[in-house]
Structure formats: structure tokens, C-alpha cells
Amino acid sequence: MRRPIVTREQVAEGRWTAPPRAAVWVAALVLLGGLGREARAAGPGAAGPAGETILAIGRVAFDGDLVTEVTSPVAGRVTRVLVKVGERVRKGTPLAVVVSPELRHVTPDKLEAEADLAAAEGENQRQRQLFDAHEGVTERLESARAQLARARVRAKRARARAALVKSLDADEMTGTFTVISPRAGVVLASAVARGAALAGPGPLGGGAVAFTIGTARQVWVVARIGAGDAARVVSGARVTAQAPDRPGRTFPGRVAHVLPPGSQIGEATVRCAVANPGGALRPGMTATLAIAAK
């Protein structure tokens, strides 16, 4: 069954009734129509030399330049949460207490790794001397070299973990450490609770986000636009945003970045920095954009 084609004019004039599942998209369509009318009424000065706007639907996200995502440097379990969402913190403010069993083994592992490294270095030197004196065997020398390489890698990792424990000011007896805020700001989001497990960094680094700290006075709205429209959008172009969840309000902004279409995707990604007074726009919300075209 083909879906009926609906225009913004039909929706705005009340000549089409949306089924419940389409409610969000109808609201966005109405806002797009409203944004278009506002841009036309504002004249050329609001929309660029030709007075044209590009309309798009996007998603609100935290401004990555204004927030910091706090992760755990090791896997562990939260024993205490010390801050609440909305609380203002300073750099170094304790956020949560975490216990990590793997931290209890850091010092013994480091001592063992360094002992193994010393033994590997001694064996490699012995085999080198035997070989130079024509009393050694090539296979044994190569084996000693390989063992030394493995011992060096293990010792390097053990020393790095020991340095991490020192930087965390962790209690090696219990494996307990405190996660602290890396910056001043507001606790914008928290993904932890008492007893919750925290994942450590993966093979490529990173880790599960425990807290988001910073400010939401400005947010990003990320949307996709056609390749043809992307050629008419430049960084710094003015933007007006609206959200179905915040009817009657408009939020000014600027285009921060335009990512050209990829070979597999025929659309460009545009990221806009939008003013967010009072934190009205929240991550995950749908927002409509009227972008000034050049």
C-alpha cells in the first residue's frame, strides 16, 4: 500500500489528520513549514544573499567542545555515587568510589614481570656469548631473543599499570579508587548507580561513559542534507532551530561543520551549534533546522 503524499501546506491548514505513529514527524513537518515562513518573512538578511533556506530534521546532542565524558580507566564496580545530575562541580571533585579487583595484583605483577625481564636479559646475553664463541646454537639464540622481547612487553605493561594505580591514588590492598571530575562544570548526565559494573577501556581505548561534565548552554543539532544542498552550506551560516517538544520557541545558532557525502551515502552531515538557554534542548530530542544557504 502506497503512503499518501502530504505537503506542509496540507498539514498547516489542517487538511490532513496524522495517525498516532506519525505524530512526531507531523510536528516536525509543521515546524519546518513554520521555519520556512519565518525565514521568508525575515527577508534576505536572515537567510543569505538569495534569501533561501535549507530545511532539515536532526537530533540534539551535547556540544563535544563544552563537555567531557568521564570513563573508568579500569573495570570495576561502583560502591558509592557522590554527585547528582544537575550538581555543579569543580575540577578534582570526587564523583564516585569504585573497587577494582585487578588493581590488587598490580604490584605483584610488576615485580614478577621485572624478575622475568632480568632473567630473559641474562639468558639472551649468555646465548649471545656462546654463539660468538662458536659454542652456541642458532635456534637457542633466536629463542632467547624472542623470550626477551615478550618479557619487555610484559614489563612495559606492568609498569604502565603501576603508574596508573599511582595516578589514581588507589588503595592496592582493597583495589579501591575515586573517580574525580577532570573539569569544572555541571553534572549533565550520569550512567552509574551503586553496585553498577563499570567496563574498562577496550582494545582501542575508551570505555563506558560514567559521567558527562560541562555546560549545556549550547548544544549540537546534527542532521543530514542532500549533496546538492551541502554545496550551498558553509561553516558559520546562520541557523534557526525548533523542537516539537518545545513548541513556540526558536533557538538561534550557526553551522559548525559540514561533512561531505561519502561514497556510500548520498547525503552530507551538517553539525550546528545552537544556543540552549535554560537547558531547554536535551540530547536525543528531534529538532528542525532552517539553514541559511549561500
Buried (B, 14 or more C-beta within 10 A) or exposed (E): EEEEEBEBEBBBEEEBEBEEEBEBBBBBBBBBBBBBEBBBEBEEEBBBEEBBBBBBBBEBBBBEEBBBBBBBBBBBBBBEBBBEEEEEBEEEBEBBBBBBEBBBBBBEBBEBBBEBBEEBBEBBEBBBEBBEEEEBEEEBBEBBBEBBEEBBEBBEEBBEBBEBBEEBEBBBEEBBBBBBBBBBBBBBBBEBEEEBEBBBBEEEEEBBBBBBBBBBEBBBBBBBBBEEBBEBBBEEBBBBBBBBBBEEEBBEBBBBEBBEBEEEEEBBBBBBBBBBEEEBBBBEBBBBBBBBBE
